[in-house]
Amino acid sequence: MSCSSSSALEMEIFQYIDAHQSDFIKDLKEWVAVESDSVQPHLRKEVMRMMALAADRLAALGATVNLRNLGSHQLPDGQVLPLPSVILGELGKDPQNPTVCFYGHVDVQPAKKEDGWNTDPYTLTEIDDCLKTFPFSFEGNLYGRGATDNKGPVLAWINAVETFRALKLAMPVNFKFVIEGMEEAGSLGLEKLLEEENQSFFSDVDYIVISDNLWLSNKKPALTYGSRGNACFFVEVECGSKDLHSGTFGGIIHEPLLDLIALLDSLVDSTGRIQIPGIYDSVAALTEEERKLYESIEYDLEEHRINCGVKKFLYDTKEEILLHLWRYPSLSIHGIEGAFHESGIKTVIPAKVIGKFSIRQVPHMDLSVVKQQVVEHLESVFSKRNSPNKLKVSMPLGAKPWLADVNDLLYKAARRAIKTVFGEDPDFIRDGSTVPIARMFQTITQKSVMMLPIGAADDGEHSQNEKISRHNYIEGTKLFAAFFLEISKLH
């Protein structure tokens, strides 16, 4: 395809997308209206309804849709609930075309108006407050639960495919879709399904694209090539079988909460450095090639600080902040179970307390080694207290980090598509949080995996007033369409 014909084709596609903005937003409004909260059991039927809507939307494209039953799961209270089926969709089987598989989810985090939302979270509402961000445009922010995480990006991808169909254009790639309804609850059953389908559904897949994260900036596009893992720990200290009165027993027993506080205090120092021996041994050295990626990244420290609502960061430069967010491990303390936490005063000595913390680990760190290091450190600190209390350390959850090659053809195609749509090269970023799905796809399928976000840094995923701007939703649709063309050129 010549540059001129490619440009003319892109122009035709982009004009169609611009002309059908209202239709695309109407579709998003319909999807946001479904309270597909996978976390709360009483809303499971809504998740099922959302999966049916997504399946119908793919079928309308002409895709073959297979709803794979995952069975059921048991809740801690003993209740058994059905798991939503996973959509495996397929459109196009041209052996001359590459095959791109898109992963997305249509379940959402819990949301209520009384949580602090300015609008009804399940009524997509457009407000023109993003004029401050895009001063020469007349689009607003589209507020609603799932708008950016992840219903908006899923629909943007579908809308991009639909554009080729509506214009009666030959599909530049073969499409496959994996859409689930339990991502916010841990993607229950998905890993087993991927393993079962690895030799069949994924056998002819060339590339896997995930659009379930955000840019680092409010304005500049980004490509994500890595994320940290997460190891969650419980450290339990138990004194006896019942709580005690501090007036009767205070000063004569080894209090579990005092032991626990000492243990938690030993984990990380005031500079943020983890104090567990050996924890940094496996962290890869920073290469010159990677260091250069950080130089051009658009990241306003002061804007980020204000958005966070904090007075000061641990580090003073953009590079140091990003390095400690993305490629160095961090330790955070999340809470204490068993201690009195309500308003007022209760002079009780709890019999058992459980401290909860996590370590975001980076590539080359081994989960089993991290667990051993944590256990040995806490047991060493505890032994020095000469406490008769019982200590128990466990790691109930462990997710590995993910890292891709930014020189992969997949990233080169996405970079060119971003330049076409947004007029600038993207930031190459990592995600400080954990994206188990990227690692899962890469490990099981051994295919090239890329995270291609279209949401801005201020979209507020999981938070009150979640949104995606009309600009990002529509331009994101164009980005996906341009990406299809760029991928086809590689083959």
URHUWO-V929024 format. One record per run of one state. SS is the DSSP state (H for helix, E for strand, - for the rest). FROM is the first residue (numbers start at 1). TO is the last residue. Records with the same first field share a line. If there is no record, write none. Layout:
SS=FROM-TO  FROM-TO
This chain:
-=1-2  20-20  33-36  38-40  62-63  69-71  75-79  83-85  92-98  106-107  109-112  116-124  133-140  144-150  167-173  181-182  186-189  198-206  211-213  215-221  228-229  239-243  250-255  266-267  269-273  275-287  296-300  309-317  327-329  338-347  350-351  361-366  384-389  400-401  404-408  423-426  432-435  446-447  452-454  456-466  491-491
H=3-19  21-32  41-61  113-115  128-132  151-166  183-185  190-197  246-249  256-265  288-295  301-308  318-326  367-383  409-422  436-445  470-490
E=37-37  64-68  72-74  80-82  86-91  99-105  108-108  125-127  141-143  174-180  207-210  214-214  222-227  230-238  244-245  268-268  274-274  330-337  348-349  352-360  390-399  402-403  427-431  448-451  455-455  467-469
